[in-house]
Amino acid sequence: MSDLKFVLNREGVRELMQSQEMVDVLTDYATQVATRAGEGYSVYIGKNRANVSVVADTDEAYQDNLDNNTLEKAIR
C-alpha cells in the first residue's frame, strides 16, 4: 500500500475557478452544446465564478427539451 497523501491547494482551486481562462474553456464547450441542440438555445455565463449553462430561450426549445431531452443528447 502507498502512503501517498493528497493535500488540496484551496487557494489555487479558488483562483482557477475564478479565472478568465476557465470561463473561456467552459464557454467553448457550452457553445458547442448549444449549437448541437439547435435553434432556441443559448449560453449563459455566471458572474462570480467559472460556471456556464446552456438554456432554452424560446417556448418551443423548452418544450423540445422536455419532450426529447435535447440538451442531454447534445452533451454526448
PDB file of N, CA, C and O in Angstrom:
ATOM      1  N   MET A   1       0.822  -1.181   0.000  1.00  0.00           N
ATOM      2  CA  MET A   1       0.000   0.000   0.000  1.00  0.00           C
ATOM      3  C   MET A   1       0.871   1.250   0.000  1.00  0.00           C
ATOM      4  O   MET A   1       1.968   1.271   0.557  1.00  0.00           O
ATOM      5  N   SER A   2       0.365   2.253  -0.620  1.00  0.00           N
ATOM      6  CA  SER A   2       1.083   3.516  -0.711  1.00  0.00           C
ATOM      7  C   SER A   2       0.693   4.444   0.433  1.00  0.00           C
ATOM      8  O   SER A   2      -0.449   4.441   0.891  1.00  0.00           O
ATOM      9  N   ASP A   3       1.643   5.222   0.877  1.00  0.00           N
ATOM     10  CA  ASP A   3       1.383   6.204   1.925  1.00  0.00           C
ATOM     11  C   ASP A   3       1.220   7.594   1.320  1.00  0.00           C
ATOM     12  O   ASP A   3       1.559   8.600   1.944  1.00  0.00           O
ATOM     13  N   LEU A   4       0.705   7.634   0.115  1.00  0.00           N
ATOM     14  CA  LEU A   4       0.505   8.894  -0.585  1.00  0.00           C
ATOM     15  C   LEU A   4      -0.560   9.721   0.114  1.00  0.00           C
ATOM     16  O   LEU A   4      -1.641   9.222   0.425  1.00  0.00           O
ATOM     17  N   LYS A   5      -0.252  10.983   0.357  1.00  0.00           N
ATOM     18  CA  LYS A   5      -1.211  11.887   0.982  1.00  0.00           C
ATOM     19  C   LYS A   5      -1.461  13.047   0.032  1.00  0.00           C
ATOM     20  O   LYS A   5      -0.525  13.698  -0.432  1.00  0.00           O
ATOM     21  N   PHE A   6      -2.714  13.294  -0.248  1.00  0.00           N
ATOM     22  CA  PHE A   6      -3.125  14.353  -1.170  1.00  0.00           C
ATOM     23  C   PHE A   6      -3.620  15.544  -0.365  1.00  0.00           C
ATOM     24  O   PHE A   6      -4.515  15.410   0.469  1.00  0.00           O
ATOM     25  N   VAL A   7      -3.033  16.715  -0.620  1.00  0.00           N
ATOM     26  CA  VAL A   7      -3.458  17.938   0.054  1.00  0.00           C
ATOM     27  C   VAL A   7      -3.928  18.907  -1.020  1.00  0.00           C
ATOM     28  O   VAL A   7      -3.158  19.290  -1.901  1.00  0.00           O
ATOM     29  N   LEU A   8      -5.184  19.298  -0.943  1.00  0.00           N
ATOM     30  CA  LEU A   8      -5.768  20.208  -1.914  1.00  0.00           C
ATOM     31  C   LEU A   8      -5.316  21.639  -1.650  1.00  0.00           C
ATOM     32  O   LEU A   8      -5.385  22.126  -0.522  1.00  0.00           O
ATOM     33  N   ASN A   9      -4.861  22.294  -2.685  1.00  0.00           N
ATOM     34  CA  ASN A   9      -4.466  23.694  -2.593  1.00  0.00           C
ATOM     35  C   ASN A   9      -5.716  24.535  -2.819  1.00  0.00           C
ATOM     36  O   ASN A   9      -6.047  24.868  -3.957  1.00  0.00           O
ATOM     37  N   ARG A  10      -6.403  24.873  -1.749  1.00  0.00           N
ATOM     38  CA  ARG A  10      -7.685  25.570  -1.841  1.00  0.00           C
ATOM     39  C   ARG A  10      -7.555  26.932  -2.524  1.00  0.00           C
ATOM     40  O   ARG A  10      -8.423  27.312  -3.309  1.00  0.00           O
ATOM     41  N   GLU A  11      -6.510  27.651  -2.241  1.00  0.00           N
ATOM     42  CA  GLU A  11      -6.305  28.955  -2.876  1.00  0.00           C
ATOM     43  C   GLU A  11      -6.105  28.797  -4.381  1.00  0.00           C
ATOM     44  O   GLU A  11      -6.602  29.605  -5.164  1.00  0.00           O
ATOM     45  N   GLY A  12      -5.379  27.761  -4.781  1.00  0.00           N
ATOM     46  CA  GLY A  12      -5.176  27.501  -6.202  1.00  0.00           C
ATOM     47  C   GLY A  12      -6.467  27.134  -6.913  1.00  0.00           C
ATOM     48  O   GLY A  12      -6.712  27.582  -8.033  1.00  0.00           O
ATOM     49  N   VAL A  13      -7.293  26.319  -6.266  1.00  0.00           N
ATOM     50  CA  VAL A  13      -8.584  25.939  -6.848  1.00  0.00           C
ATOM     51  C   VAL A  13      -9.483  27.168  -6.967  1.00  0.00           C
ATOM     52  O   VAL A  13     -10.158  27.347  -7.981  1.00  0.00           O
ATOM     53  N   ARG A  14      -9.495  28.012  -5.942  1.00  0.00           N
ATOM     54  CA  ARG A  14     -10.298  29.238  -5.972  1.00  0.00           C
ATOM     55  C   ARG A  14      -9.848  30.140  -7.122  1.00  0.00           C
ATOM     56  O   ARG A  14     -10.671  30.684  -7.858  1.00  0.00           O
ATOM     57  N   GLU A  15      -8.550  30.286  -7.260  1.00  0.00           N
ATOM     58  CA  GLU A  15      -8.013  31.121  -8.340  1.00  0.00           C
ATOM     59  C   GLU A  15      -8.382  30.550  -9.707  1.00  0.00           C
ATOM     60  O   GLU A  15      -8.753  31.295 -10.614  1.00  0.00           O
ATOM     61  N   LEU A  16      -8.282  29.235  -9.853  1.00  0.00           N
ATOM     62  CA  LEU A  16      -8.634  28.582 -11.110  1.00  0.00           C
ATOM     63  C   LEU A  16     -10.112  28.775 -11.436  1.00  0.00           C
ATOM     64  O   LEU A  16     -10.459  29.085 -12.576  1.00  0.00           O
ATOM     65  N   MET A  17     -10.982  28.595 -10.450  1.00  0.00           N
ATOM     66  CA  MET A  17     -12.420  28.689 -10.692  1.00  0.00           C
ATOM     67  C   MET A  17     -12.904  30.112 -10.938  1.00  0.00           C
ATOM     68  O   MET A  17     -14.038  30.314 -11.372  1.00  0.00           O
ATOM     69  N   GLN A  18     -12.061  31.093 -10.668  1.00  0.00           N
ATOM     70  CA  GLN A  18     -12.426  32.476 -10.924  1.00  0.00           C
ATOM     71  C   GLN A  18     -11.664  33.061 -12.110  1.00  0.00           C
ATOM     72  O   GLN A  18     -11.801  34.248 -12.406  1.00  0.00           O
ATOM     73  N   SER A  19     -10.868  32.246 -12.787  1.00  0.00           N
ATOM     74  CA  SER A  19     -10.026  32.758 -13.862  1.00  0.00           C
ATOM     75  C   SER A  19     -10.796  32.884 -15.176  1.00  0.00           C
ATOM     76  O   SER A  19     -11.736  32.135 -15.442  1.00  0.00           O
ATOM     77  N   GLN A  20     -10.380  33.829 -15.971  1.00  0.00           N
ATOM     78  CA  GLN A  20     -10.990  34.043 -17.278  1.00  0.00           C
ATOM     79  C   GLN A  20     -10.682  32.874 -18.219  1.00  0.00           C
ATOM     80  O   GLN A  20     -11.484  32.560 -19.098  1.00  0.00           O
ATOM     81  N   GLU A  21      -9.541  32.237 -18.041  1.00  0.00           N
ATOM     82  CA  GLU A  21      -9.187  31.092 -18.872  1.00  0.00           C
ATOM     83  C   GLU A  21     -10.185  29.956 -18.697  1.00  0.00           C
ATOM     84  O   GLU A  21     -10.579  29.324 -19.677  1.00  0.00           O
ATOM     85  N   MET A  22     -10.600  29.689 -17.456  1.00  0.00           N
ATOM     86  CA  MET A  22     -11.578  28.635 -17.197  1.00  0.00           C
ATOM     87  C   MET A  22     -12.929  29.005 -17.802  1.00  0.00           C
ATOM     88  O   MET A  22     -13.609  28.155 -18.377  1.00  0.00           O
ATOM     89  N   VAL A  23     -13.313  30.257 -17.675  1.00  0.00           N
ATOM     90  CA  VAL A  23     -14.578  30.721 -18.271  1.00  0.00           C
ATOM     91  C   VAL A  23     -14.532  30.525 -19.781  1.00  0.00           C
ATOM     92  O   VAL A  23     -15.523  30.103 -20.377  1.00  0.00           O
ATOM     93  N   ASP A  24     -13.402  30.823 -20.404  1.00  0.00           N
ATOM     94  CA  ASP A  24     -13.266  30.666 -21.858  1.00  0.00           C
ATOM     95  C   ASP A  24     -13.415  29.208 -22.281  1.00  0.00           C
ATOM     96  O   ASP A  24     -14.094  28.917 -23.266  1.00  0.00           O
ATOM     97  N   VAL A  25     -12.792  28.298 -21.553  1.00  0.00           N
ATOM     98  CA  VAL A  25     -12.888  26.869 -21.870  1.00  0.00           C
ATOM     99  C   VAL A  25     -14.328  26.391 -21.725  1.00  0.00           C
ATOM    100  O   VAL A  25     -14.848  25.703 -22.603  1.00  0.00           O
ATOM    101  N   LEU A  26     -14.969  26.754 -20.625  1.00  0.00           N
ATOM    102  CA  LEU A  26     -16.350  26.335 -20.399  1.00  0.00           C
ATOM    103  C   LEU A  26     -17.301  26.936 -21.429  1.00  0.00           C
ATOM    104  O   LEU A  26     -18.246  26.279 -21.866  1.00  0.00           O
ATOM    105  N   THR A  27     -17.051  28.177 -21.812  1.00  0.00           N
ATOM    106  CA  THR A  27     -17.887  28.830 -22.820  1.00  0.00           C
ATOM    107  C   THR A  27     -17.759  28.129 -24.169  1.00  0.00           C
ATOM    108  O   THR A  27     -18.750  27.981 -24.885  1.00  0.00           O
ATOM    109  N   ASP A  28     -16.562  27.700 -24.519  1.00  0.00           N
ATOM    110  CA  ASP A  28     -16.372  26.960 -25.769  1.00  0.00           C
ATOM    111  C   ASP A  28     -17.188  25.670 -25.771  1.00  0.00           C
ATOM    112  O   ASP A  28     -17.875  25.370 -26.748  1.00  0.00           O
ATOM    113  N   TYR A  29     -17.112  24.904 -24.678  1.00  0.00           N
ATOM    114  CA  TYR A  29     -17.877  23.662 -24.595  1.00  0.00           C
ATOM    115  C   TYR A  29     -19.385  23.931 -24.623  1.00  0.00           C
ATOM    116  O   TYR A  29     -20.127  23.228 -25.309  1.00  0.00           O
ATOM    117  N   ALA A  30     -19.832  24.931 -23.891  1.00  0.00           N
ATOM    118  CA  ALA A  30     -21.261  25.242 -23.850  1.00  0.00           C
ATOM    119  C   ALA A  30     -21.756  25.703 -25.210  1.00  0.00           C
ATOM    120  O   ALA A  30     -22.877  25.373 -25.596  1.00  0.00           O
ATOM    121  N   THR A  31     -20.954  26.452 -25.939  1.00  0.00           N
ATOM    122  CA  THR A  31     -21.335  26.907 -27.276  1.00  0.00           C
ATOM    123  C   THR A  31     -21.491  25.722 -28.221  1.00  0.00           C
ATOM    124  O   THR A  31     -22.403  25.704 -29.048  1.00  0.00           O
ATOM    125  N   GLN A  32     -20.615  24.741 -28.105  1.00  0.00           N
ATOM    126  CA  GLN A  32     -20.720  23.536 -28.927  1.00  0.00           C
ATOM    127  C   GLN A  32     -22.023  22.792 -28.618  1.00  0.00           C
ATOM    128  O   GLN A  32     -22.704  22.324 -29.531  1.00  0.00           O
ATOM    129  N   VAL A  33     -22.364  22.686 -27.342  1.00  0.00           N
ATOM    130  CA  VAL A  33     -23.605  22.005 -26.946  1.00  0.00           C
ATOM    131  C   VAL A  33     -24.815  22.768 -27.474  1.00  0.00           C
ATOM    132  O   VAL A  33     -25.734  22.160 -28.023  1.00  0.00           O
ATOM    133  N   ALA A  34     -24.829  24.086 -27.317  1.00  0.00           N
ATOM    134  CA  ALA A  34     -25.952  24.893 -27.789  1.00  0.00           C
ATOM    135  C   ALA A  34     -26.108  24.786 -29.299  1.00  0.00           C
ATOM    136  O   ALA A  34     -27.231  24.758 -29.803  1.00  0.00           O
ATOM    137  N   THR A  35     -25.008  24.727 -30.019  1.00  0.00           N
ATOM    138  CA  THR A  35     -25.055  24.587 -31.472  1.00  0.00           C
ATOM    139  C   THR A  35     -25.634  23.234 -31.865  1.00  0.00           C
ATOM    140  O   THR A  35     -26.465  23.156 -32.770  1.00  0.00           O
ATOM    141  N   ARG A  36     -25.199  22.155 -31.187  1.00  0.00           N
ATOM    142  CA  ARG A  36     -25.735  20.823 -31.486  1.00  0.00           C
ATOM    143  C   ARG A  36     -27.203  20.706 -31.110  1.00  0.00           C
ATOM    144  O   ARG A  36     -27.952  19.974 -31.758  1.00  0.00           O
ATOM    145  N   ALA A  37     -27.625  21.420 -30.070  1.00  0.00           N
ATOM    146  CA  ALA A  37     -29.022  21.355 -29.630  1.00  0.00           C
ATOM    147  C   ALA A  37     -29.946  22.005 -30.650  1.00  0.00           C
ATOM    148  O   ALA A  37     -31.091  21.580 -30.798  1.00  0.00           O
ATOM    149  N   GLY A  38     -29.478  23.013 -31.345  1.00  0.00           N
ATOM    150  CA  GLY A  38     -30.279  23.637 -32.387  1.00  0.00           C
ATOM    151  C   GLY A  38     -30.753  25.031 -32.025  1.00  0.00           C
ATOM    152  O   GLY A  38     -30.261  25.662 -31.090  1.00  0.00           O
ATOM    153  N   GLU A  39     -31.715  25.484 -32.789  1.00  0.00           N
ATOM    154  CA  GLU A  39     -32.230  26.828 -32.642  1.00  0.00           C
ATOM    155  C   GLU A  39     -33.026  26.972 -31.342  1.00  0.00           C
ATOM    156  O   GLU A  39     -33.746  26.058 -30.938  1.00  0.00           O
ATOM    157  N   GLY A  40     -32.887  28.122 -30.699  1.00  0.00           N
ATOM    158  CA  GLY A  40     -33.646  28.394 -29.489  1.00  0.00           C
ATOM    159  C   GLY A  40     -32.873  28.167 -28.202  1.00  0.00           C
ATOM    160  O   GLY A  40     -33.424  28.366 -27.119  1.00  0.00           O
ATOM    161  N   TYR A  41     -31.617  27.758 -28.285  1.00  0.00           N
ATOM    162  CA  TYR A  41     -30.788  27.519 -27.110  1.00  0.00           C
ATOM    163  C   TYR A  41     -29.638  28.526 -27.102  1.00  0.00           C
ATOM    164  O   TYR A  41     -29.096  28.867 -28.154  1.00  0.00           O
ATOM    165  N   SER A  42     -29.272  28.996 -25.915  1.00  0.00           N
ATOM    166  CA  SER A  42     -28.166  29.941 -25.815  1.00  0.00           C
ATOM    167  C   SER A  42     -27.328  29.631 -24.580  1.00  0.00           C
ATOM    168  O   SER A  42     -27.692  28.800 -23.747  1.00  0.00           O
ATOM    169  N   VAL A  43     -26.197  30.325 -24.488  1.00  0.00           N
ATOM    170  CA  VAL A  43     -25.233  30.114 -23.411  1.00  0.00           C
ATOM    171  C   VAL A  43     -25.376  31.234 -22.388  1.00  0.00           C
ATOM    172  O   VAL A  43     -25.421  32.411 -22.744  1.00  0.00           O
ATOM    173  N   TYR A  44     -25.446  30.860 -21.125  1.00  0.00           N
ATOM    174  CA  TYR A  44     -25.480  31.819 -20.017  1.00  0.00           C
ATOM    175  C   TYR A  44     -24.174  31.678 -19.246  1.00  0.00           C
ATOM    176  O   TYR A  44     -23.795  30.570 -18.864  1.00  0.00           O
ATOM    177  N   ILE A  45     -23.483  32.793 -19.014  1.00  0.00           N
ATOM    178  CA  ILE A  45     -22.211  32.791 -18.300  1.00  0.00           C
ATOM    179  C   ILE A  45     -22.436  33.388 -16.913  1.00  0.00           C
ATOM    180  O   ILE A  45     -23.001  34.474 -16.785  1.00  0.00           O
ATOM    181  N   GLY A  46     -21.990  32.672 -15.870  1.00  0.00           N
ATOM    182  CA  GLY A  46     -22.147  33.124 -14.496  1.00  0.00           C
ATOM    183  C   GLY A  46     -21.314  34.358 -14.189  1.00  0.00           C
ATOM    184  O   GLY A  46     -20.427  34.722 -14.961  1.00  0.00           O
ATOM    185  N   LYS A  47     -21.595  34.989 -13.085  1.00  0.00           N
ATOM    186  CA  LYS A  47     -20.960  36.260 -12.743  1.00  0.00           C
ATOM    187  C   LYS A  47     -19.787  36.127 -11.769  1.00  0.00           C
ATOM    188  O   LYS A  47     -18.786  36.823 -11.939  1.00  0.00           O
ATOM    189  N   ASN A  48     -19.872  35.262 -10.757  1.00  0.00           N
ATOM    190  CA  ASN A  48     -18.891  35.251  -9.678  1.00  0.00           C
ATOM    191  C   ASN A  48     -17.777  34.225  -9.823  1.00  0.00           C
ATOM    192  O   ASN A  48     -16.686  34.417  -9.287  1.00  0.00           O
ATOM    193  N   ARG A  49     -18.034  33.158 -10.527  1.00  0.00           N
ATOM    194  CA  ARG A  49     -17.016  32.125 -10.702  1.00  0.00           C
ATOM    195  C   ARG A  49     -17.230  31.501 -12.067  1.00  0.00           C
ATOM    196  O   ARG A  49     -18.173  31.850 -12.777  1.00  0.00           O
ATOM    197  N   ALA A  50     -16.369  30.592 -12.427  1.00  0.00           N
ATOM    198  CA  ALA A  50     -16.464  29.962 -13.741  1.00  0.00           C
ATOM    199  C   ALA A  50     -17.613  28.971 -13.747  1.00  0.00           C
ATOM    200  O   ALA A  50     -17.463  27.836 -13.295  1.00  0.00           O
ATOM    201  N   ASN A  51     -18.758  29.395 -14.255  1.00  0.00           N
ATOM    202  CA  ASN A  51     -19.875  28.485 -14.482  1.00  0.00           C
ATOM    203  C   ASN A  51     -20.641  28.961 -15.709  1.00  0.00           C
ATOM    204  O   ASN A  51     -20.875  30.154 -15.901  1.00  0.00           O
ATOM    205  N   VAL A  52     -21.019  28.003 -16.521  1.00  0.00           N
ATOM    206  CA  VAL A  52     -21.681  28.286 -17.789  1.00  0.00           C
ATOM    207  C   VAL A  52     -22.845  27.317 -17.933  1.00  0.00           C
ATOM    208  O   VAL A  52     -22.728  26.142 -17.586  1.00  0.00           O
ATOM    209  N   SER A  53     -23.965  27.811 -18.443  1.00  0.00           N
ATOM    210  CA  SER A  53     -25.144  26.972 -18.649  1.00  0.00           C
ATOM    211  C   SER A  53     -25.657  27.154 -20.067  1.00  0.00           C
ATOM    212  O   SER A  53     -25.496  28.217 -20.668  1.00  0.00           O
ATOM    213  N   VAL A  54     -26.275  26.104 -20.594  1.00  0.00           N
ATOM    214  CA  VAL A  54     -26.997  26.208 -21.856  1.00  0.00           C
ATOM    215  C   VAL A  54     -28.470  26.201 -21.495  1.00  0.00           C
ATOM    216  O   VAL A  54     -28.940  25.303 -20.797  1.00  0.00           O
ATOM    217  N   VAL A  55     -29.203  27.208 -21.971  1.00  0.00           N
ATOM    218  CA  VAL A  55     -30.606  27.359 -21.597  1.00  0.00           C
ATOM    219  C   VAL A  55     -31.477  27.455 -22.840  1.00  0.00           C
ATOM    220  O   VAL A  55     -31.030  27.867 -23.910  1.00  0.00           O
ATOM    221  N   ALA A  56     -32.728  27.063 -22.665  1.00  0.00           N
ATOM    222  CA  ALA A  56     -33.717  27.197 -23.738  1.00  0.00           C
ATOM    223  C   ALA A  56     -34.284  28.612 -23.680  1.00  0.00           C
ATOM    224  O   ALA A  56     -34.846  29.017 -22.662  1.00  0.00           O
ATOM    225  N   ASP A  57     -34.139  29.357 -24.763  1.00  0.00           N
ATOM    226  CA  ASP A  57     -34.605  30.745 -24.816  1.00  0.00           C
ATOM    227  C   ASP A  57     -36.062  30.870 -25.239  1.00  0.00           C
ATOM    228  O   ASP A  57     -36.746  31.819 -24.854  1.00  0.00           O
ATOM    229  N   THR A  58     -36.527  29.930 -26.018  1.00  0.00           N
ATOM    230  CA  THR A  58     -37.881  30.033 -26.554  1.00  0.00           C
ATOM    231  C   THR A  58     -38.773  28.959 -25.939  1.00  0.00           C
ATOM    232  O   THR A  58     -38.289  27.962 -25.404  1.00  0.00           O
ATOM    233  N   ASP A  59     -40.072  29.179 -26.024  1.00  0.00           N
ATOM    234  CA  ASP A  59     -41.022  28.183 -25.536  1.00  0.00           C
ATOM    235  C   ASP A  59     -40.899  26.883 -26.329  1.00  0.00           C
ATOM    236  O   ASP A  59     -41.030  25.795 -25.769  1.00  0.00           O
ATOM    237  N   GLU A  60     -40.648  27.000 -27.627  1.00  0.00           N
ATOM    238  CA  GLU A  60     -40.511  25.816 -28.478  1.00  0.00           C
ATOM    239  C   GLU A  60     -39.292  24.990 -28.066  1.00  0.00           C
ATOM    240  O   GLU A  60     -39.365  23.764 -27.988  1.00  0.00           O
ATOM    241  N   ALA A  61     -38.180  25.663 -27.805  1.00  0.00           N
ATOM    242  CA  ALA A  61     -36.966  24.959 -27.385  1.00  0.00           C
ATOM    243  C   ALA A  61     -37.167  24.328 -26.014  1.00  0.00           C
ATOM    244  O   ALA A  61     -36.705  23.213 -25.769  1.00  0.00           O
ATOM    245  N   TYR A  62     -37.848  25.025 -25.128  1.00  0.00           N
ATOM    246  CA  TYR A  62     -38.131  24.488 -23.800  1.00  0.00           C
ATOM    247  C   TYR A  62     -38.960  23.210 -23.900  1.00  0.00           C
ATOM    248  O   TYR A  62     -38.647  22.208 -23.257  1.00  0.00           O
ATOM    249  N   GLN A  63     -40.004  23.249 -24.698  1.00  0.00           N
ATOM    250  CA  GLN A  63     -40.864  22.076 -24.870  1.00  0.00           C
ATOM    251  C   GLN A  63     -40.109  20.946 -25.575  1.00  0.00           C
ATOM    252  O   GLN A  63     -40.272  19.777 -25.226  1.00  0.00           O
ATOM    253  N   ASP A  64     -39.284  21.297 -26.563  1.00  0.00           N
ATOM    254  CA  ASP A  64     -38.471  20.307 -27.268  1.00  0.00           C
ATOM    255  C   ASP A  64     -37.543  19.595 -26.289  1.00  0.00           C
ATOM    256  O   ASP A  64     -37.375  18.377 -26.355  1.00  0.00           O
ATOM    257  N   ASN A  65     -36.945  20.359 -25.386  1.00  0.00           N
ATOM    258  CA  ASN A  65     -36.051  19.755 -24.406  1.00  0.00           C
ATOM    259  C   ASN A  65     -36.821  18.839 -23.453  1.00  0.00           C
ATOM    260  O   ASN A  65     -36.327  17.772 -23.089  1.00  0.00           O
ATOM    261  N   LEU A  66     -38.015  19.241 -23.052  1.00  0.00           N
ATOM    262  CA  LEU A  66     -38.835  18.389 -22.191  1.00  0.00           C
ATOM    263  C   LEU A  66     -39.221  17.084 -22.888  1.00  0.00           C
ATOM    264  O   LEU A  66     -39.168  16.010 -22.288  1.00  0.00           O
ATOM    265  N   ASP A  67     -39.605  17.188 -24.141  1.00  0.00           N
ATOM    266  CA  ASP A  67     -40.085  16.022 -24.887  1.00  0.00           C
ATOM    267  C   ASP A  67     -38.965  15.085 -25.320  1.00  0.00           C
ATOM    268  O   ASP A  67     -39.132  13.865 -25.317  1.00  0.00           O
ATOM    269  N   ASN A  68     -37.816  15.663 -25.696  1.00  0.00           N
ATOM    270  CA  ASN A  68     -36.765  14.869 -26.349  1.00  0.00           C
ATOM    271  C   ASN A  68     -35.426  14.825 -25.619  1.00  0.00           C
ATOM    272  O   ASN A  68     -34.486  14.199 -26.109  1.00  0.00           O
ATOM    273  N   ASN A  69     -35.317  15.470 -24.466  1.00  0.00           N
ATOM    274  CA  ASN A  69     -34.029  15.542 -23.751  1.00  0.00           C
ATOM    275  C   ASN A  69     -32.928  16.071 -24.668  1.00  0.00           C
ATOM    276  O   ASN A  69     -31.830  15.517 -24.714  1.00  0.00           O
ATOM    277  N   THR A  70     -33.223  17.127 -25.384  1.00  0.00           N
ATOM    278  CA  THR A  70     -32.326  17.659 -26.396  1.00  0.00           C
ATOM    279  C   THR A  70     -30.974  18.062 -25.825  1.00  0.00           C
ATOM    280  O   THR A  70     -29.940  17.737 -26.409  1.00  0.00           O
ATOM    281  N   LEU A  71     -30.961  18.755 -24.707  1.00  0.00           N
ATOM    282  CA  LEU A  71     -29.686  19.199 -24.133  1.00  0.00           C
ATOM    283  C   LEU A  71     -28.850  18.028 -23.663  1.00  0.00           C
ATOM    284  O   LEU A  71     -27.632  18.028 -23.839  1.00  0.00           O
ATOM    285  N   GLU A  72     -29.478  17.039 -23.071  1.00  0.00           N
ATOM    286  CA  GLU A  72     -28.731  15.858 -22.635  1.00  0.00           C
ATOM    287  C   GLU A  72     -28.098  15.140 -23.822  1.00  0.00           C
ATOM    288  O   GLU A  72     -26.953  14.696 -23.742  1.00  0.00           O
ATOM    289  N   LYS A  73     -28.835  15.027 -24.913  1.00  0.00           N
ATOM    290  CA  LYS A  73     -28.306  14.372 -26.104  1.00  0.00           C
ATOM    291  C   LYS A  73     -27.214  15.207 -26.766  1.00  0.00           C
ATOM    292  O   LYS A  73     -26.298  14.656 -27.376  1.00  0.00           O
ATOM    293  N   ALA A  74     -27.303  16.522 -26.651  1.00  0.00           N
ATOM    294  CA  ALA A  74     -26.296  17.402 -27.254  1.00  0.00           C
ATOM    295  C   ALA A  74     -24.966  17.349 -26.521  1.00  0.00           C
ATOM    296  O   ALA A  74     -23.930  17.687 -27.093  1.00  0.00           O
ATOM    297  N   ILE A  75     -24.981  16.929 -25.262  1.00  0.00           N
ATOM    298  CA  ILE A  75     -23.744  16.825 -24.492  1.00  0.00           C
ATOM    299  C   ILE A  75     -22.906  15.657 -24.982  1.00  0.00           C
ATOM    300  O   ILE A  75     -21.677  15.733 -24.991  1.00  0.00           O
ATOM    301  N   ARG A  76     -23.545  14.604 -25.379  1.00  0.00           N
ATOM    302  CA  ARG A  76     -22.828  13.383 -25.767  1.00  0.00           C
ATOM    303  C   ARG A  76     -22.080  13.527 -27.042  1.00  0.00           C
ATOM    304  O   ARG A  76     -21.433  12.580 -27.488  1.00  0.00           O
TER     305      ARG A  76
END
